[in-house]
Amino acid sequence: MPVDPESGAHSPGASRQQGDNSSDTREPVLGSASPATIVFTLVAVLAIGFGAYRIFGAAPLAPPPTEKPAQLIRNGDAVSVPERSPVRTRLTVAPVAAKDIQRNLVLPATVEADPAQLIKVAPPLAGRITQLKVQLGERVTAGQPLVVIDSPDLGTAYSDYDRAKALLALALKARDRERSLVKTGGVAQKEQQQAETDYITAEAEYERALARLKQIGVDADTPTKARTVTVTAPMAGSIIDLGVAPGQYWNDPTQPLMTVADLATIWVTANVPEKDIGLVSKGQTVDVTFTAYPDEVFKGNVLFVSDVVDSDTRRVKVRIAFKNPDTRLRPGMFANASFDAPVQHLPVVPTSALMPKDDVTQVFVETAPWTFERRTVSIGFQQGNDAVLSDGVKPGERIVTKGGVLLGD
């Protein structure tokens, strides 16, 4: 059958060859690309991969370090706060204020007997106490019997007196006889002088024996010369101390049996600390309240300020005298004495400005803008949150009132 060369019919071999040609056109072989194209492709792939690693895989680079500003600059005893230091925002600096301060000094006190109206009663001689006629705290009158003492020494004193009295009488007779004989020339002048000397000696011994009996408190010429002696009160007052009991043998006449005090006037004694001595003076007004009478205020004046500081307590005794006619105030009672101190113009700082160091107290004083130095101060006393200074700074000086601990070492 004749085939038209222009028709779509093909032979099987022709179709297979056409298919092979078509396949070669769709899949070009790599080896057919030029070397420049291959190099460019590889470089592009590497660049894209490196960029992706930098963006997604690599850690970010740290910023370059910056130097922090110093918070404090020390130059010897001076401390400066730089401009950019955060310490500046935490410090409060203010001038020292001066205020009129009137301090009421309140101190504990006790009631004491006036030493000028106090007598310690001692026995005139040793012996046994046979009777005790008073009790502790009892009021007595002048001449009232206190104790009775049985003393052998009293018998000896009577014997000495009788002997001295007899010898004086004999010496007087001998002297008068010698005087008469001298006038007639019957004796020598020497014998008359000896008689005069013997009389003077006997008279002196008699006076001594008589004075001893008067000191004991007995009558020298009493017919009943017993060995007992009665000790009487030397003045009116109260028995504030008693150290004897009936039956006791008292062998030391220098030790007192008891103490009698006239309590018509009493002392209130307060001990003022050494640092407050300048607030108290003689004649100063004092208000005293007693524990026994809390609703009453007794007004008095300072009678005495001691010139001596007690070495143990570092305090000075101050005494206020009060009249006590009804004996309401008794020795040993407790009281509070309030001294009205004069007004003083003193520097005052907040307690927050004080910086303890070792055994002293210091503050930071501004010597130049934001430059400070330590300075030791003396605290007079504190009132609430304020401290009154007696030394160290002057009114108007600028100090750190808050945050000073930040400037410490």
Order of alpha helices (4+ residues) and beta strands (2+ residues): alpha-alpha-beta-beta-beta-beta-beta-beta-beta-beta-beta-alpha-alpha-beta-beta-beta-beta-beta-beta-beta-beta-beta-beta-beta-beta-beta-beta-beta
